[in-house]
Amino acid sequence: MAERDVTFPTSAYLARIGLSPQVAAVSDPVALIRMCAAAQHATIAFENLDIHRGECVGVAPGALIARLIDGRRGGICYQLNGLLALALDALGVPVTLWGARVDSGAGEGPARGHMAVVAAPTPDRRLLVDVGFGGEAVTRPIDPSDPADLLVRLGGASYRLDPIDRNLDDFAEMARWHSSSPHSRFTGSVICTRPVGPGGRDTLTGRPDRPAGPIAYRLIEARGPRRTERALTRDAAEALLTSRFGMPDAVAPDTSYVVDHAYRQRVGNGSPR
C-alpha cells in the first residue's frame, strides 16, 4: 500500500457502511475482514456515472475518502477495493493489492484492468477480498503459488490475478484508461448496481440508441430467479440514485460515450463486465 496522503477516518468509514464503532475492537482479523467486506459491498454501489461526465477515476487515498465516504458515492474496482484496503490497513489488517486481467468472453484484457485486495490476517494465511467486480463479493483463502487459485470466476466473467504486491498509485494509469478509452467497457454504458437482501440486486443501466444520443435508462430488479426490467426517463433514473442507491448528490448523465464494442458485447444489459 502506498503511504496515505491523509489520515484514514475509521469511524466515518464504519458509519458509512452501517457498522458500529465497536467493530474496530474486533480481535479476530478474519471476522473483521468479512464484516467490513460484506457491509461495504451491501452499502456502496458499483457505479461509473461520472466517467460519462468527463471525470477521471482517481485512486489517491484522499480522493477515495472524499468520494466514497464524505460524498457518499460509489465507484469501480480501483475505488471500491482501494477504499476497503485503506480501511483494513487502518484497522490493523496487513493488506496488499494485486492486479488482474479480466475476461468477459472475448479474451483477457489489459494488465491491471482490475484490482483486488489480498489480506493477511495471520502470517501464514492470505485471503482474496474483492468488493469491486460489480457482482457478488469474494472473500476466500488464496494460495499465490497455485495457478488454479489465481483464476477467479464470477458469473459469466472471470479474471486472472497477477500475484505481485502493488500500491494504489500503480493503478492510476489504468484508472485513467478506463475513464477515457473507447476500448474500456466503462465508457460504453452507464451502470449503477447494488445488492438487495439475500440473492437480490438492483441495477440502473443505459446507453444511447445512436452515437451522441440521449441515454435510454433501464432499471433491472433481480430477486432470486425473478428478473424484471423497465424503461426510465433520465429524471426518474436520477431520483433512483438517491432513493434506491443512496447517492443524493449523484447526477444521471444525459449522454454517454458510444463505442462499437458496446453493441457487440453485453455492455448496457445490466452487466458491468
C-alpha positions in Angstrom: 0.0 0.0 0.0 1.2 3.5 -0.8 1.7 5.9 2.1 -1.6 7.6 2.8 -1.9 11.3 1.9 -4.5 11.7 4.7 -5.4 10.1 8.0 -8.0 7.4 7.3 -11.3 8.3 9.1 -12.1 4.9 10.5 -15.2 5.9 12.5 -16.7 7.7 9.4 -16.0 4.7 7.3 -17.7 2.3 9.7 -20.7 4.7 9.9 -20.8 4.9 6.1 -21.1 1.1 5.7 -23.5 0.8 8.6 -21.2 -0.8 11.2 -20.8 0.2 14.9 -17.6 1.9 16.0 -17.1 -1.2 18.3 -16.2 -3.2 15.2 -12.8 -1.5 15.3 -12.1 -3.5 18.5 -12.9 -6.9 17.0 -9.9 -9.1 17.8 -10.4 -11.8 15.1 -8.9 -10.4 11.9 -10.7 -12.9 9.7 -14.1 -11.9 11.2 -13.1 -8.2 10.9 -12.3 -8.6 7.2 -15.5 -10.5 6.4 -17.7 -7.9 8.3 -16.2 -4.9 6.6 -16.2 -6.5 3.1 -19.9 -7.7 3.4 -21.1 -4.3 4.8 -19.2 -2.2 2.2 -20.4 -4.4 -0.6 -24.0 -4.1 0.6 -23.9 -0.4 1.1 -21.6 1.3 -1.5 -22.7 1.0 -5.1 -20.6 -0.1 -8.1 -21.1 2.8 -10.5 -19.4 4.7 -13.3 -21.7 7.7 -13.7 -19.0 10.4 -13.6 -16.9 8.8 -16.3 -19.7 9.8 -18.6 -19.5 13.4 -17.4 -15.8 13.6 -18.4 -14.3 12.9 -15.0 -11.3 10.6 -14.4 -11.3 7.9 -11.8 -8.8 8.8 -9.0 -7.0 6.4 -6.8 -5.2 8.7 -4.3 -6.4 7.9 -0.8 -7.7 11.4 -0.2 -9.8 11.2 -3.4 -11.2 7.8 -2.4 -12.2 9.1 1.1 -13.7 12.3 -0.3 -15.8 10.5 -2.9 -16.9 7.3 -1.2 -17.1 8.3 2.4 -17.7 12.1 2.5 -19.5 12.3 -0.8 -21.5 9.1 -0.3 -20.8 8.0 -3.8 -19.8 4.6 -5.3 -17.1 3.6 -7.8 -15.4 1.0 -9.9 -12.9 -1.6 -8.7 -10.0 0.8 -8.1 -12.2 2.9 -5.9 -14.2 0.3 -4.0 -11.3 -2.2 -3.4 -9.0 0.7 -2.8 -11.2 2.1 0.0 -11.6 -1.4 1.6 -7.8 -1.8 1.5 -7.3 1.5 3.2 -9.9 0.7 5.8 -8.5 -2.8 6.7 -5.0 -1.3 6.9 -6.2 1.4 9.3 -7.9 -1.4 11.3 -4.6 -3.2 11.7 -5.0 -5.9 9.0 -2.0 -6.2 6.6 -3.1 -5.8 3.0 -1.7 -5.5 -0.4 -3.2 -5.0 -3.9 -3.0 -7.3 -6.9 -3.8 -6.6 -10.5 -5.7 -8.9 -12.8 -6.7 -9.4 -16.4 -10.5 -9.6 -16.9 -12.0 -12.0 -19.4 -15.7 -11.2 -20.3 -15.8 -13.8 -23.0 -13.6 -12.1 -25.6 -10.2 -13.0 -24.2 -8.2 -11.5 -21.4 -8.0 -7.7 -21.2 -5.0 -5.5 -20.2 -2.8 -6.0 -17.2 -4.1 -4.3 -14.1 -7.5 -3.9 -15.8 -8.9 -5.0 -12.4 -7.7 -4.6 -8.8 -8.3 -6.9 -5.9 -7.3 -6.9 -2.2 -5.2 -9.6 -0.6 -5.3 -9.5 3.2 -3.0 -11.4 5.5 -5.0 -11.9 8.8 -2.1 -14.2 10.0 1.5 -14.5 8.8 0.7 -17.9 7.2 -2.7 -17.1 5.7 -3.9 -14.9 2.8 -7.5 -14.0 1.8 -8.6 -12.7 -1.5 -11.1 -9.9 -0.9 -13.0 -8.3 -3.8 -16.0 -6.0 -3.4 -15.4 -4.2 -6.7 -16.2 -6.6 -9.6 -19.8 -5.4 -10.0 -21.5 -8.6 -8.9 -21.1 -10.9 -5.9 -18.3 -10.2 -3.4 -15.4 -12.6 -2.9 -13.7 -13.4 0.4 -11.8 -16.7 0.3 -8.4 -18.1 1.0 -5.8 -17.9 -1.8 -2.5 -19.6 -2.4 -0.3 -17.4 -4.6 1.8 -20.4 -5.7 -1.3 -22.3 -7.1 -2.1 -21.2 -10.6 -5.7 -22.6 -10.3 -6.2 -20.3 -7.3 -5.3 -17.2 -9.4 -8.3 -17.7 -11.8 -11.4 -16.2 -10.3 -14.8 -16.9 -12.0 -17.7 -14.7 -11.2 -20.9 -15.2 -13.2 -20.2 -15.0 -16.9 -16.8 -13.3 -16.4 -13.5 -14.2 -14.9 -10.2 -12.7 -14.1 -6.6 -13.9 -13.7 -4.7 -12.4 -10.8 -1.0 -11.3 -11.1 0.4 -12.2 -7.6 2.7 -9.1 -7.4 2.2 -6.8 -4.5 1.3 -3.3 -5.7 0.4 0.1 -4.4 -2.6 2.2 -5.2 -0.7 4.5 -7.4 0.4 1.6 -9.6 -3.3 1.5 -10.8 -3.6 5.2 -11.7 -2.7 4.8 -15.3 -5.3 2.0 -15.8 -7.9 4.1 -13.9 -7.4 6.9 -16.4 -7.6 4.4 -19.3 -10.9 3.0 -18.0 -12.2 6.6 -17.7 -11.4 7.6 -21.3 -10.5 4.8 -23.7 -13.1 3.8 -26.3 -11.9 0.3 -25.6 -12.9 0.4 -22.0 -16.1 -1.3 -21.0 -16.9 1.6 -18.7 -17.1 4.2 -21.5 -19.6 2.0 -23.3 -22.5 2.4 -21.0 -23.7 3.8 -17.7 -24.2 1.4 -14.8 -25.0 1.7 -11.1 -25.7 -1.6 -9.2 -26.0 -2.8 -5.6 -27.1 -6.0 -3.9 -30.5 -6.1 -2.3 -31.1 -8.6 0.5 -30.1 -12.3 0.0 -29.9 -13.1 -3.7 -31.2 -9.8 -5.0 -29.8 -6.9 -7.0 -30.9 -3.6 -8.4 -29.1 -2.3 -11.5 -29.6 1.1 -13.2 -28.1 0.9 -16.6 -28.3 2.5 -20.1 -26.7 3.6 -23.3 -27.7 5.7 -26.2 -29.5 4.2 -29.1 -27.4 6.2 -31.5 -24.0 8.0 -31.3 -24.1 11.1 -29.1 -27.8 10.4 -28.5 -29.6 10.6 -25.1 -29.1 7.7 -22.8 -32.0 5.2 -22.6 -32.1 4.3 -19.0 -33.5 1.0 -17.6 -33.9 -0.4 -14.1 -33.3 -4.1 -13.7 -34.6 -5.7 -10.5 -33.4 -9.2 -9.7 -35.0 -11.1 -6.8 -33.6 -14.6 -6.8 -34.7 -16.2 -10.1 -37.2 -13.5 -10.9 -36.0 -10.6 -13.0 -38.0 -7.5 -14.1 -36.9 -4.7 -16.3 -38.5 -1.3 -17.1 -37.5 1.8 -19.0 -37.0 5.1 -17.2 -36.7 8.7 -18.0 -33.5 10.4 -17.1 -35.3 12.3 -14.3 -36.7 9.1 -12.9 -33.2 7.5 -13.1 -31.7 10.3 -11.2 -34.3 10.1 -8.5 -33.5 6.4 -8.0 -29.8 7.3 -7.5 -31.0 8.9 -4.2 -33.9 6.7 -3.2 -32.6 3.3 -4.2 -28.8 3.6 -4.3 -28.2 6.1 -1.5 -26.3 8.7 -3.5 -28.1 12.0 -3.0 -25.6 14.1 -5.0 -25.2 11.8 -8.0 -26.2 13.1 -11.4 -27.6 10.8 -14.2 -25.6 11.8 -17.4 -27.6 13.0 -20.4 -25.3 11.3 -23.0 -22.7 8.6 -23.0 -19.6 7.6 -24.8 -20.5 5.3 -27.6 -18.1 2.7 -29.0 -18.6 -0.3 -31.2 -18.0 -2.9 -28.6 -20.9 -1.6 -26.6 -23.2 -3.2 -29.2 -21.1 -6.3 -29.8 -20.8 -7.3 -26.1 -23.0 -7.2 -23.1 -22.4 -3.6 -22.1 -25.7 -1.9 -21.3 -27.6 -5.1 -20.4 -27.1 -4.7 -16.7 -23.6 -6.3 -16.6 -20.6 -4.2 -15.6 -18.4 -6.7 -17.4 
